[in-house]
Each structure stands twice: as structure tokens, then as C-alpha cells.
Amino acid sequence: MLTSKTFIKKTKTGKILKIVREHYLRDDITCGVGSCRECDGPPTLEAASTSPSEMCQGEHLLCPDTNVILHQIDVIEDHRIRNVIILQTVLEEVRHRSIPTYKRLRDILCNPDKHFYSFCNEFNKHTYVEREAGESSNDRNDRAIREAVKWYNKHLQTSRQIQTLLLTNDADNRKKALDQGIQSYTIHQYVRSLKDGKDLVDRLSLSGSKVFSGDKVQYPEHLPLSAIQKGLKTGKYLQGKFMASRENYTEANVSVADQEKMIFIQGLQNLNRAVQDDIVAIEMLKEEDWTCPSSVILVHTEEKDDTDEEEEKENLEKKRRKVPKELRQPTGKVVGIIKRNWRQYCGMLQPSIIKQATRHLVVTADKRIPKIRIETRQAADLMGQRIVVAIDNWPRTSRYPQGHFVRKLGNVGDKETENEVLLLEHDIPHAGFSEAVLNCLPTLPWEITKEDMECREDFRDLDICSVDPPGCTDIDDALHCRDLPNGNLEVGVHIADVSHFIRPGTAIDKEAERRGTTVYLTDKRIDMVPELLSSNLCSLRSNVERFAFSVIWEITNDAEIVKARYAKSVIKSKAALTYAEAQMRIDDPSMTDAVTKSLRNLNRLAKILKKKRMEKGALTLASNEVRFHIDSETHDPIDVETKQIRETNSMVEEFMLLANVSTAQKTLQEFPDCSCLRRHPCPPPSNFDPLIKAAQSKGFRIDVSSGKALADSLERAVLPDDPYFNVMLRIMTTRCMAQAVYFCSGMLPPSEYIHYGLAAEIYTHFTSPIRRYSDIIVHRLLAVCIGADASYPELTDKYKTQAVCNNLNYRHKMAQYAGRASVNLHTHIFFKNRHVDNEGYVLFVRKNALQVLIPKYGLEATLYLDSKTVTFEYDEQEHTQTCGDKVFRVFDRVIVQLTIDQSNLQHLKLQTKLVEPKIEGFSVPPSTPSDTSDEPPLKKKKKT
């Protein structure tokens, strides 16, 4: 059967077009019910002989409408909600309105245990409905859903008297359904009727409800979207991404496109219910009302539902009057929400003073997220547990957003639970690989065939070796260096040929693209590709034959590149060394084997290459990375140290940089519009203000007019009696940098390709395809360049490449944050039962605290200066804190005592106390050996 849809469309030039679309209807679309005598399709739906509902006693199927899926997906995912019909109408509406919910719904449909069936009602001649004159698309879709449910009930009467129930929270839709003889309930009614669903009630979303709201209006009203759009066009409002402060819950910044400086927001009224990552509309304040971030570190610890709005305005006004004009920043206020980007949040219940209370506050793990009000009858079981909650709404009359309970994760403090929290909070895909992905893997035993050798260069006889951190199993890269007859040297960088195993468009390719990167935690690794590839078939292990993608240079003894070539190859690494082992070989004059000679030549060339980079203006920055020693039995940290950097680290880095630059040049030459590159934008001059001021306090001038000028300034800023001063300056410089990002060459002018930190005109990532999807894209481009593989449409589509790059940038950033959170978690475990005194240096001076860097542990600690016995005076101009004759400035050396404050289980924090300089009534005495006597014997430790 054929129907047609007619549309009238007006073009940009004013022409009127009549568009007719044919719509085919079929009569052979099956219902999906296993007991149906009329349909012979796959039996997906199985109506249970015993009803799970006390309200609906007979056999029944469920058919939810679109809003039930959108708002109650946490309930829909539960194993007790089974045998559900998802209409095509609903599926399409969900896809258009929420991609994340659509993906979750698709996952449910693919789960055979859930018995969810997608019914194509829009192509079934018995259920298709035309839109009537004057009928809205929403009303038409509601009618289509009712029509499909009515057909199911009639269709299944010939089988086993199975009823199909319509689940909708729309009162009008439910009334019309009941008038037509369709059994219809709200999702709340149905869930509360489930015989074993008492805990499921807590997961019901309260979207649209105001059950927690008070009578008092606490926030300004949000402007409607129509007013916002009009204001954006006229320039009255600006659109940007909301980024809450981690240090002060009353402050935030909004990143506005095409503006160098972020817009500062201060005060709960001005924040106006915006949540981290929301897209908001802001209105700029008058310039005389501009202010700046507070020097106070402020953590939200108490519920204050009765905040006095006038008092807050008065406090803000006082602060503005005190802020010097030169310190003021562009300041605005949130006037509306353009798009909510809420997700699920981890946290724990805040203890309630009312026994048997059902309404509770959840303190979130992410300090940027406000507390969330939920209703639960499981409070006694959930106390002391990490739980997951979701936000449903945030009315003007509620101090906090309203939400619902989703699930519990485990006990607070349990390491597996805390790891799960940090993975969820940083949106790290960490579920096991699907069967479809695993089916893409080669079967074992795997071996290189004669056909493979015919299309690759044979480098198995070369003295190739890899140099990596201890314990590394995903070995991406290996190197060799040998003499050439003409007196020059041949240097090869050999990279795991992951793209051989991961073909475009396959399930494993899509999963690697989604994950984007391998995530390294302190005690585990979340692989981008299955372990068979990452630690075996792709890993360039010693004494086994492996596929590689090789870059070969002819280089003079002065490290000048004569020529470069690229080849798919087969290698057999002669040694898999750690940085320390490679360094020992280089330093031991008695070792003269071929691999050692190769390492010495590579090290010598690397020093020359690095010197040339430095002369061009490349920056040598610093970070406070640490390495934990892990107990082999408990897997808890028993010692911690800063990572040691050797010459061999720099040696490998230089040749990886060289390979990345060479590959970028080659792929851009062949693919000027669709190369996958990496750029590091030049930071805005204002980013360097904290660095400049800090250096000035010690008499040094930092020139930031160019990368070269900055590098030279840092090189000169040395205090002979304080060797750590220069390291701290470089750490501060690192924090001034913009984020390096992936991009498609066709989306930006060549002038913006620059990598500021490396002083490189062009750069990409080629050398780590086991752990970065960007490198797989670059491998594919390079393979096409040299005729080793065929292209495919998506590879040369600049818009597709840019979309991939956007995801990679997000995944890379989240992986970095998750890694830091893992270090933070293990630092807390390490210090849990210890009182340790350590040398530290003041990194920042705040109004109520000192930020202290502890070099030994590579961590930052906050030394709060609140005391009832002594008074500290803060100088906002000089950034100093004074107590009596003691003055604290940036870079000052202090001795601090570190332990863990366990008074707040949700946010266990490192407690820092001053030991030296001694201030009577504030400093604490040095710790004694007995304070750390609980350390396990070091013989159990192993490195990870």
C-alpha cells in the first residue's frame, strides 16, 4: 500500500516548492509476541503467565510513550521492566530529543533478557495514521501511539487474551486512551504496583514535580527561549558554556565563543540554577559592577535554604566596592538556560536530623555540582554508600535541584567502589568489550603469512629495541640506529600497526573511536582496544615478529635530516627495555653489543635534536607526577615518589616528536583538507599574569611576547640557593597554557596549525595507536599516501574527521582528569593512617589559605589559616599573609604535616598543618617515628 506526504517549502530565494514523499505501508510486519498464531516473526515478547503487578493481574505487555522513555529511562533499564513494545513513533521522537537517552534505549533493545521489541507502527497499514488538519505533530504522535496499542489488543485477542497497557504521564493522552477502551496508567502507578518493586519507586523521576519546593522564591525566573534568541541576535545576551568553580561554590565562569576572556559570574542569584556544562544565556553587568574571583577558598558544607537574598546582594556590593578597578573582570549573570547537560552524578546521602525522613540531600562527589534533593525510603541502607542520582528539575523555589535515586555502587572508602566513582564521574567507557567487538579479533594461534611478507618490508634483522616505563605491556614504539656506508646514520621509528587489525567501519573500530584513548589509573588500565591486541598481537614485544608502520630517516651526525621514507614492515625487537635499563646500557662502557651501540647513537642525536628545538623556542615545562609502590597482596600504596626523568626518557621523546612532525608533513601534503593534526594555541597574554607576578616577587621579569622569549626567561630565572624555584616557575607556566587539541586541517587556516609548546609549525600524533584513536586515523592517511591501503569516504570527509577530533579532545581531557583523580585517591589511601612531615613551597597565597606544593609527593595541599588564637593579615596587592613577624610569600619554603581528615566521608581531604616556621598557637610539633610505624614491610612492594 502506498500513501504520500505533501509539503510546501519556501527556498532562500523566495520560491515556493511542493515536495511529495511516498510512504509505503505493509501488512506483514510482525507483532513480536511468541505466542501469536498469526505472526511468524522472531518471538521477542513473552507475556508472563504470572503478572508482576498487583494492579494488572492478567498477562500483559507494556507500551510507554515518548515522555516516559525520556524521563524514566533509569526505571526502564531495570531488569524488572520487561516485555515492552517500543513503537517506531516513540523511538524516532526520542532520537530527535535526546541522543544519550536514545543510545541507552538502543542498548536495551539489543539486550535479549529484557524482551524489548521495536514495532514499526509507521509502516504498518493497520497502525499508520495521517496527521489531520489543525492537529499538532505531538497530538498526532499521541494518536499514533494509542492506535498502535488498540491494534495490539485486538490482534492478540485471537491468541491468549494478552492485554497491552499504555504507560503515559500525560493526563490528556491517558483520558483519551481510557475513553477508547485502552488500559492506561502512569509510570508511577505501574511501578508502585510491582510486587517486588519497592526500591524501584526511588528511581522514578520527579520531572515536572515541585514536591520539595518551598513557597519562597529563591532565584530569578529564567527567560523563555524566544526571548533569549531575540536577545542573542541583538547582542543583549551572550551564549556560553557554564563552568562552576571547584574552590568556591558561589562562583563560576562562562566560556563564550570568540571571546578571549571568560565571563565571571558571582553569587547564587547570578548563577541562577545553572549546573556544570549547561549552555546558558548571560547578560553582562555594568562595568562598575564588575568584580573578580574571591581569594577565599569556600566549600559548601551546610544547607542554607533560608539564604537572605538582600543580604547576599549587600555582600556582593561591599565586595565590588573593595575590588580595585585594575583587578576587575568582565562579569555577568545567568538569565536563562539554552540547553541542560545534566548527567548522572555520584555522591552519598547527607545524614538527616529527622528520623524516618524520606527526603534527603545527596552530597555529590564533584564539588562543582550542588547538592541534589531526592526522595528515598532506603535511607538506612544507603547511608555510608556511594550512590548514583540524576537531576530532574530545579524550580525557583528550591535552593537545590530535585532528582531521584538511580543505583548504589558500594561502601564509601572501598577502593573498587571509589575507582568506579571516578570512572563514572569522568565519563570513562569502562564496560567489557561486546561480543561484536571480540568477534573482530583474529583467531589464535596468529602468525605472519607469506602473503603478509610480500606487501611489507622485512626489518627482522635490524637491531631494534623498545624503551618504556617499568611494567609496560602495551608497547607502541621501537627504535633502531645503524651506520650507513656514506658516513651518515639510518634511524628508524617503528610503530605498532594497529590499523592492520582495526578496519574502518567494523564494530571494533567504532568502539575504539568511541573510547578515544586508553585511560591509565594508578592501579589499572582501561584499554581502548581488547587486550589481545593491546598487550599481545600489536605490542612490539621482544623476540617475536610483529607488524609495524616504520618511519626511516637518513640523518647526518649533526642530526640534519637528509631524507625520510615510510613503510609497512615486519620487525622482531631484540630487547624490551625500561628507561633505567636502557640508561645503564648507555652508561656502561663495557657493553658494546649492537643494541647498546644503537642506543648510544640515538641518545647522542636526541641531545642535538632537543637543543635545536629549544633554540626555536620549544618550552621545557614541569609537572608534579608521582609513582606509587603498590603492595602485591593488598594492592594499596605503601610508598610514593616523584617520577625520575632520565636521558633515555628524553631520547625516546625526541624521536617520537620527530616521527610525529614528519608524518604530519607527509599527510598534509597529500591530504590538505582532511588531515588529522594536533595544535597547541598560543595562550592569551592574560593567562600569564599569575606567573609574571610570582616571578616579579623574586626580582625576575618573564617575557611572554613569544614562545622563544618565554623559554629564555624561564632559563634565566634561577636562584642558586633554591634549586626548586625554577621547577615551580615551570609548573606555574604549565598551568598558564591552553589545551592542545586535535583538529581537521580543512577546518582552520594554516596560520592556526602551530603547536606553541613544541615550537612546531605542524604536528600530529602517529606514535601510539594502541592507546590513541587519533594515531589510527593518521596511520590510515599515511597508508593511503604510500599506496599501502585504500581510502574510504569518511577518511576524506573533513566534517566527519572534525567530529571525530571533537570526541577525541573530550575523551583525552576526561582521561587526564581521571588519571589525576586516581592519583588523588591513592594519595588519600597512602596518608590515611599516617602523620608525615615534609618540605613544601608556597605556590599561591589566598585570603584564607596557602596553596603548598609538596615536591616529594607531587601534590598540592591547602594550608587553611583560620585560627581562634592567632590572626593572619592578607595583603591583596602584594599577595602575602602576615602573622606577627612571619610573612608568607609565593615560593617560600615551609615544613608541613600531612594527614587525612576523615570527618567528612564524602570528601576525604588532605589535612595540612604548619610545622615550620613556628607560630605560637598555630604550628604543630613535628611528627614522631611512631606516627608512621604502621607502614607494611617494603619487601612486599612492586611498581606499577
N, C-alpha and C positions, 0 to 999 in steps of 0.2 A: 504494500500500500504506500502511496506517495502523497505527501502533503507539501505545501510550500509556505515559506515565510517571506513577507514583503516588507522592505524597509525603505524609507525616504531619507537620503543623506545629502547634506549640503557641503560642497567642497570649499576649500580656502578661496578659490576664485569666485565663489558665489553661485556656481552651477548646482542644479538640483539633479541628483541621481536616484533612480529607482533600482533597488537591489532585491533580487528574488533568490532565495535559497531553498533548495529542495531538501525535504526532510523525509527519510524513508522509515516506515513503520513495519514491524514484523509481528508474526503471530507464533513464532517458535522460540521465544525467549522463555527459559525455564524458571520456575519459582525457587529452586534450590532446596526444597524440602525433600528429605529422603523418603518419606512415606507417601509422597504424592503419586497417584496412579496415572495421572495424565502427562507428567513431565519425565523425561528420561535424562536430564542433565546431572551434573555432579551433586551428590546429596550432602550439601554443606550444612544445612539447618537440621537440627534434631530436637524437636519439641519433647521435653522431658515428661515421662509418664507421671512423675510426682512433681507438683508445682513448687518452685522455691518461694512462692509468695503466698502469704496468708490472705491477701486481698483477692487474688486471682487464682481460684482453686483449680481450674481446668488447665489442659495443655495449652500453651500459648507461645507466640513469638513476639518480639518487640520491634517497633519501628519508630525510632526517635526522629524529631525534626531537627533542622539545622542548628537552632539555638541551644538545644540540649547537647549536641555534639560540641559546639564551640565553648560552652560554659561549663560542661560537666565531663570533660574528657578524662579527668582524673578518676571519676567513678566508672566511666565507660571502659577504661582499661582494666578494671578489676576482674579477677578470674570468675567472680560470681555473676557477672553480667555476660550472659551467653545467648546464643541463638537470636541474633539481631539482624534485621534487614536494613541495609544502608542503601537508600534509594539514590539513583543517579542524580536526581534533583538536589538532594542533600549533599552528596559528595562534591558536586560542582560548586555549590554555594560555599561550602567550607574551603575549598581550594581558592576561591576568589577572596575570601575574607581573612583567612589565617593560614599561611603556608606551614608554620610549625605544627598547628593542630591537624592540618591535612596529612602531614607526614606521619604523625602519630596514628591517625586513623588508618592510613595505608598499612602501617606495620601491624595493626590489629587485624585487618582484613587478610593479611598474609599468615596469620597465626592459626593453624588448623584447630588448635584446642579451644579457641574462642567461638568457633562456629558463627562467624560473621559472613553475611552474603551480600554482595553488591548486585542489586537488581536494576537493570537498565529500563526504568519505567518510561523514560523519554523516547524510547524506540519501540516500546510495546504498544501495539494498536489498541489494546484493551485499557491501557492506563494513561496514554498520552492525552493532554488537554491543551486546547488552544487558549491563548490569552484573549480575554473578552474586552470589548470596547470600554474604556474608562477604568479598567482593572489594573492595579499596580502590579509590578513584577513580583513583589513579596506576596500579595494576595493570591496571585496565580500559582506561585510555588506552593503555598499552603494548600490550595485546592488540589494541586497535583499530588501532594503527599496523601491527602485524605482519599483521593480517588484510587491511589495505589493500595492503601490499606483496605479499602472497601473491596477491591478486586481480590486481594489475598484471602479475605474472609469468605468471599463467595467461592473462589477457586478451591479452597481447602475443605469446603463442606462435603465434597464428594469423597474425601479421604477419611480423616479421623476427628472431625469436629474440632480442628485446631483454630483457636482464636488468635488474631493479630491485634496487638494493643498499640495504640498511638501514644507516644510519650511526648508531651509538649507542655511548656510552662506558659504558653500564650493563651490567655483566658478566652479570647475570641475564637481562636482556632479550635480550642477544646470544646467550646459550646457548639460550634458548627458540626464538629465530629459527632458529638453526642446526639444532636438533632438528626443526623444521618444514620443513627444506629451503630456507630463505631464506638467500641470501648476505648476510652481515653483517660489518661491520668497524668499528673505532673510527675516529673522525675523524683521529686521529694516524696510524693505519696507512694510511688512504687518501691523506692529504696527502703523507706521506713517499714514497708510491709514484708520485706525479705526475712525469712525465718532465721538466717544466720548473718544478718547484715547490720547489726547494731553498730559495729565500728565503722561501717561504710557511710553511715549518716554524717560522720565528721568530715567526710571528703566532699560533701555537697557544697558546691559553690554558692555563695550568697550574693551573686551578681544581681544588682538592682535593689538589694535589700538595704535597710537602714536600721537593722535591729540593734546595732551597737552605738548608734548616733545619739548625741545629746541634743538639747534644744538650742544651745548657744552656738551661734555661727563663729567659727574659729578662723576661717580662711576666706579671702575674696572669691567671688564667683568667677569661674573660667568663662572666657568669651566663647561664643559659638564659632564653629569652623568658618561660617560665612563671613563673620566679622574679622576673623584672623586673616583669611585670604585677601580680603579687601585691604586690610592694614599692611600686609606684606607687599602688595602691589604698589601702595603709595609710599612705602618706606617707613611708615609709622612703627611697625613691628619688625623684628628680626627673627629668623628661624635658626635653630641650632640644636646641638646635642647636649643634654644636661649631664654634668659630671659632678657628683657630690664630693665634698671634701672628706678624706679619711680622718683628718685631725680635728675637725670642728663641724658638728652636725648642723650648725646654723649657717653654713657657708657652702657655696658651690660655684662652679664656672660653667659657662655655656660656650661651646665651640661653634662659632658662626663661620660659614664658608666665605672665603675671600677676605677674611679679616685677620691681620697679624696677631692681634691680642685677643684673648678670650674676654668675654663679658663676665664680670664678677657679680655674684648675687649674694646678699647677706640678709639674714633674718628669716624666721619661719614664714612670716606673712609674704615676703617677697619670693621665697622658694615655692610657696603656694601649691603644695601637694605634688610637686614633680619628684620623680623617682629616677635613680641612676639609669642612664641610657635612653630616657624618654626624649622624643623630639618635641621641643617646646617653642612657643612664641613668647618673645620677651619685648618689653618696652624699655627704652633707655631712660634713666633718671636724668634730671637736670644736672649739669656739670658741677654745680655747687653741692649737690647731694652725693657725689661720687665718694667712695671710700676705698679701703684696702683690706686684705686679709688680716685677721686678728693675729697677734703674736701669742695668743693664749691657745694651748692645746686643750680642747674641750671634748670630752666623751660623754655621750648621753647615758646616764646611769639611772635617773629617776623619772617616773611618769609624772608629767605635769599637765594634766588635762585642763586645769584652770588657769593656763597662761594668760596673763593680763595683756591684752593687745595694745592698750595705750602705754603700758609700762615698757613693752618691747620697743614701740616706736620712739619713746623718750630716750631709751638707752642707745638706740641706733643714732638718734640725733646728737646725743652727747659725744658719741664716738666720732661722728663726722666732723664735729667742731674741733676735735683734737687732732685729726689727721692732717699733717702738713700737705699743702697743695701738691708738692712735687711727688708725694707718695701715692696720691690718689689714682685709682684705676677706673677705666670705663665700667660703670655699674648700672645694672638694670633690675627688672623684676619680671617674674613669670606671669603672663596674663592669660595663657591658655595652653592646652595640650594638643599638639597636632597628631602625635602617634604615641601610644603607650607601648613600651618594650618590656613589659613585665615578663618574668620567667618564674620558675620555681626556686625557692630560697631555702637554704639550710639554716637551722637555728635550734633553740631549745626554749621550753616554757619558762617564763618568769614566775617564781613562786607567788601564789596569791594569798592575800591575808584573809580571804573568805573561804572557809572550809566548804567542800562540796560545790564550789563555784564551777560553772560550765564555760564561762567566758574568760579567756586568758590572753595575755600578751606573749608573743614569741619574740625573743631577742635574737636577731639574725647574726649569722657568722660574719657577714660582710658589714663592716662598720658604716659603709655608705648607704645602707638600706635601713629605713626606720623600723621600729618595732611594728609587728603586724598583729591585729586582733583576730582571734579565731574562737570558735565555739567547739568544745570537745567534752565528751563525757568520759574520756580515758585519761584525764589529767594525772591520776595517781600512778598509772602505768608509764606515762610519758615523762614524768619528772626524772631528770638526770639522763635523758636520752637525747641524742641528736635526731631531729625530725626534719621533714621536708614540708613546706607550706607554700601556698600560692595566694597572690593578691587577687581579690575580686573587684573591689571598688574603693574609692576614698571620698566619701561625702564631705561637704564643707563643715558639717557639724561634728566631725570626729577628728580628734588630734592625730590619730594614727590610721593607716589604711586597714580595711577589713579583708579577711581572707578565710581560707579553710585548710584543714589538715590534709596532707596527701599520704605520707607514709613515715614510718620510723626507720632509722638507719642502724642504731646500736648505741651502746653506752658511751657517754662523754668520756674522753681520755683513752678509749681503746684505739690502738694505732690503726687497725684496719678501718674502723669507723671514721677516724679523722682523715685518713687518706681518701676515703670515699667522699667525704665532705669537700675536701679541696679539689677533687676532680669534678664534682658536680658544680661547685661554685665557679670554676673556671671553664665550664662547658667543654670539658675534655671528653671526646668519644672514647669510652674505655670498655665497652661490652666486647665479648668474644667475637671473633670473625664469623660471619654467617656461613652456612653450608654452600651458598652460591659462590662466595669468595674462595673458600677452601677448595672447591671444585676446579678453580682456575690454576691450582698449583700443579707442577709437574709431578709425575709419579716417581717413586723411588724403587730401585736404585737409579739415580740420574747419572748420565755420563755424556761426555762430549763426543759427537759422532764425526765421521769422516766428512759428511756434508757441512757440518759446522765449520770445520777447519778450512774448507775450500773458500769460504767467504770472509775469513778473518786472517790477520797477520799472526804469525807464530812467535811469541816473545817468551816461550817457556824456558829458553836457555839463558835469558838475561838474569843478572844478579839483582833481582827485585826484592824489596823488603817493605814492610809496613811499620809505622811508628805511631802508637796510640796510648791513651791512658791505661792504667792497670785495670784488668778485668774486662776490657772492651771485647765484645763478641761480634758486634755489627761493624766490621772493618770495611769502610768505604773506599779507602785510598791506599796506594802503594807507590814507591818511587824507585828509580834507578839512575845511575850516572856512570858513564863509561867514556874512555878516551877514544877520539876519532883519529884516523891517520893524518889528517891535516893539522893536528895540534889542538883543535877545538874539542869541546865536550858534547856528548849527547845526554840530554836529561829527559827522562820520561816520567810523567804522572799518569798512573793507571787507576781508573775509577771503575767501581763495580758496575757492570752493565745490567742494571735493574730493568731498563726498558725492554730488554730481550724477553723477560718473563712477564712483564705487565703490559699487555697490549691495549691499545686505545679502545674505549667503549665497553670493556669487559667489567664484570662485577668487581674484580679486584682493583681495577683502575678507578672505578667510581668510588670505591671505599677509600683508597689511598688519597684521592682528590678531596674527599670529604674530611678526612683526618688531617691532611695537610702536612703534618710533621710528627716525628716521634717525640714523645714527651718524657723527659728524664727527671724522675723524682729521686730523692736521696736513697731510697731502698728498693726502687723498682723502675721499670721502663715500660712505657705504653707504646708499643710498636705501631708504626704507620702501615707496615706490611706484615703478613704472618711470619712466625719465627723460622719456618723452613727456608724462607728467603733471607730474612734479616740476619740470622746467625749461622746460616749454612750455605745454601747454594749461591747467594750473592756475596757473602762475606769473603774477602780476599785472605783467607787463612793460609798459613804456611804449608808448603809441601803438598798442596792439592791444586789441580787445574781449575781455573775459573775464567769466565768470560769477563772482559774488561773493555772500557772505552778509553783509549790512550791518546794523550797529547804528547808529541815528541818534538823537542827543540834541539837545534844545533846552537850552542852557546859558546862564546869566547871565554877565555879565562878571566876576562874583566866583566863577565856577566852581561855581555851585549847579545841580544837575540839576533841570530843570523837568519833563521827561518823556522817555521813551525808547520807541523802536519798533524792530521788526526786520523785515527784508525780504530776500527773494531778489532779486538785482539783476543788471544788466549794467553794467559800468564800462569806462572807457577812460582808463587812467592817463596823465597829462600829463608825468610825469617819474619816472624810477627813479634816485634819488639815493643817494649814500653819506652816512654821518653827517658826514663832513668837508665834502662839497659842500652839504648842507643847512645846516650851520653857517655856511659862507661866505655863502650867500644871506641868512640871517638877519642876519648882522653887516654886510653891505654895504649902506649907506644908499642907494646909487644904484640898487639893484634894487627895483622897485615893481610887478613883474608879479603876476598873481593867485595863482600858486603860492607865491611868496615871501611875499605878504601872509597867505596861509593858514598858512604855516609859522610866521610871527611870532605870529599869534594862538594857534596850537596851543602854541607854546613858552611864551607868557605864561600860558595856562590851566594848562599842565602844572606850572609852578612853584607855582601856588596849590594844585593838587590834591596835589602832593607835600608841601607844608607842612602841609596838613590831615591827611595820612596820618601824618606824623611826630608831630603833636600827639596823635594817637590812640595812638601807641606803636609804630608801624612801625619796624623796625630797618634801619639802613644798615650793611651788613656789607661786608667786603672779601675779595678773593681775589687770588691771585698769578698771574693769567692772562697769557700771553705770546703774541706773534705772531711767526712766523718769516718771514724773507725767503728765498725759495726760488730757487736757480739755475735758469734756464729750460732749461738743457741737461742738467745732471746731476740736477736735482730734489733736490739736497742743500741743507740750510740754510746760508746764508752770513752771516746776521745774525739777531739776535733782540732783541726789545724787549717791554716790558710794554705791554699794550693801553691806548690812550689813551681816556679817557672824556670825552665832550663833552656839552654841554647837550642836543644832539639825541638822544643815547642815552637820556637821562632823559625827554625829550619823548615818544618812541615808547613807552618802558616805561610811562609813566603812563597813556596811553590804552589800551594793551593790558591793563593791570591793570583799568582801568575797564570795558572790554568784558567781561573775564572775570567780574568781580563781577556786572555787570548780567545776564549770561547765566545765571550760577549762580542768581540770584534768580528769574529767569523760569522756568527749567526745574524748579527745586524747587517752585515754586508749582503747576505743572501736574502734576509727577510726584514727589510727596513720598517715594515708596518706591523709586524706581528711577533717580534722577538720578545721573549720574557727576560726583562732586565731588573736590576736592583739599584735603587738610587738612595742617596742619603742627603736630604735637602740641607742647604746652609741654614743654620739656626738664626732666628731673628736676633738682632743685637741685644734686645731687652732680656733675652734668655740668660745672657752672661752677667747681668747686674749683680747677682749674689757672689759670683766668682770674683768679679772686679773689686767689689767692696772688701771681700775677705782678704784678697792679696794686698790691697792698699793698707790694711791694718798692720801688715808686716813690712811695709815700705816697698812693695813691688807693683809695677804697672803692667797690666795684662792688655796687650793689643789684640783686639778681636776683628780688625779690619779685613783679615783674610785667614784662611787655614794655616798658611805658612807663618804669618805674623803671630798667630796664637801658639803654634808649635814652638816657635823661637822664644816667646815669652815664658812658656812653661819650662823650657830647658834652662833659662836663666834664673828662674825663681827657686833658688836653693839656699837653705840655711845650713851652714857647716855643722852647727851643734845640734841640729834637729833633722836627721835624715828622713823622717816620716812626713815632714812638712810638704815636700814636693809630691809625695804619693797622695796626700789628702787633697792637694790642689787638683791633681789629675782625676781623682774620684769626683770632686765637685764639678769639674769640666764635663765628665761623662754625663752628669745629670742635666747639664745645660743643652745637651744635644737633642736634635729632633730624632724621631724614629726613622730608621731605614725601612724602605718599603719596596715590594715588588710592583712592577707596572708593565704595561704593554707599550712597546716603542711607538706604536702608531697613535697613541693617545696623548702624547706630550711632545713639545718641540725639543730638538736635540740639546738646547741650552739647559734643559732641566734634567738631563740624564746623569749629571755629575754625582759622584759619591764623595761627599765632603770629608768624611773621616779618613778615607784612604787616599785622598787627593787623586782620584781616578776619574777620567773623563767618561768612562763607561765601565760597567761592572755587571756581573750576573752570578748565579750560583750553579755550579756544574759538578762539584766535587763530593757531594753527599747524597746521592739518590736513594740510599737505603732509608734515610731518615727525613728527607725533604722532597715533597712532590714537585716543587719548583725545578729541581735538578732533573727530574724525569722529563718535564716539558722541554728543558734545554737540551737534554740528550736526544730527544726526538727531532728537534730542529736541526741539531748538528748532524744527526744521521742522514737527514734529507740533504743537507749541504754537501756531504761527501758521497752521496749515492748509495749509502748502506741500508736505507729503508725508504719506504714510500710515505708520502704525505697523506693527510686526510682533512676533510673540510674544517673541523673545529680547530686544527692546529694553525690554520692561516686566517682564522676569524678573529680580528683584533678585539671585538666586543666580548667574545667568549673568553679569550685569553685574559682580558682585563677583569672579567667576572671571577675567573679562577684566581687571579692575583689578589683580588679583594678578600676572598676567603682565606688565602694563604697568609695575608697580613694579619687577619684576625686570629687565625689559629696559631701563628708564630707568637703573637703577643700574649695570648692566653697560656701557651706552653711556658713562656718565660715567667709569667706570674705564678703559674702552678709550681714551677721549679723553686721559685723563691719561697712560696708558701710551705713547700716540703722542707726546705732548709729551716724555716722558722719553726715548724712543728718539731723537728728533731732537735733544734736548739732548746726548745722548751722541755723535751724529754731529758736531754742531757743535764740541764740545770735543775731539774725537778727536786732533787734531794741534795743539792749542793749549795754551798756559800763560797763563791770564788772571788778573790781579789785580782784585779787585772788593770794594766795600764790602758788608759784611754785618752782620746784627744777630742776637744770640743769642736763639733762640726757646725752647729748652729746655736745661736743664743735666742731663746724665746722669752716671752713675757713672764711665763711661769715655769720654765724648764730649760735645761740644757740638753741638746742632742749630742750624745757622746759616741764616737766611733771606737770600737774595741778591735784593734788590729789582729790580735791572736785568734779571735773567733770570727772575724769578718762580719761583725754585726753592729747595728746601731741600737743604742739604748737611750731611753729618756730618763733623765735625772730631774724629777719634779722638785721645785724649790718652794713648796708650800710647807711652812713650819710655824708652829704656835710659839716657839721660843726665840726664833731669830727672824730678822726682816731682811729681805733682799730688795734692792732697788734696781729697776730696769731702765736703762738709757736707750730709748728708741732710736736716737740719732747715731750713737756710737755702737749700738748692739752689744752692750755689756751688762753684766749683772754684778752688783757690789753688795758685799756683806761685811761691814766693819772695814778692815784694811785689806780684805781679799776681793780682788777684781777678776771676773771670769770673762775671757775674750775667746773669739774663734781661734782655733789651733792650740789653745792652752792644754798642757799635759795635766791629767788628773789620775788618781787611783780610785777605782770604784769597786763596789762589792755587788756581785750579781747573784740573784736567786729568782725563783718563780713565785709570784703572788697567786695563790690558789684560792683566794676568797671569791673569785668570780669564775665559775666553771666554764661559762660560755666563752669568755675571752681571757684565758690564762695569759698573763703577761709577765714579761721580764721585769723584775723589780730591781731598780738601781739605787744604791746608796753611796754617798760620798765617804771615802776613807781619807784621802789627801787631796788638796790641802785641808788641814784640820780646822774645822769651825766649831767652836764650843756650842753644844746644844743641838747641833745638826749632823755632824760627821759621826760615823760609827767606828768602833775599834776594828783593827784588822782581823780577818778570819783566822781561826786556828787550824792546824792539820786535821783535827778530829772532824771539822765541818765537811771535809771531803773524803772521809775514811770509808765511805760506802761504795767506792769505785770497785767494780769487778776486776779480777786479775787480768792484766793486759795480755796474757798468753792466749786468751780466747779471741782476741780481736782479729778481724780481717778487713781489708779495704774493699770498698765498693765504688 
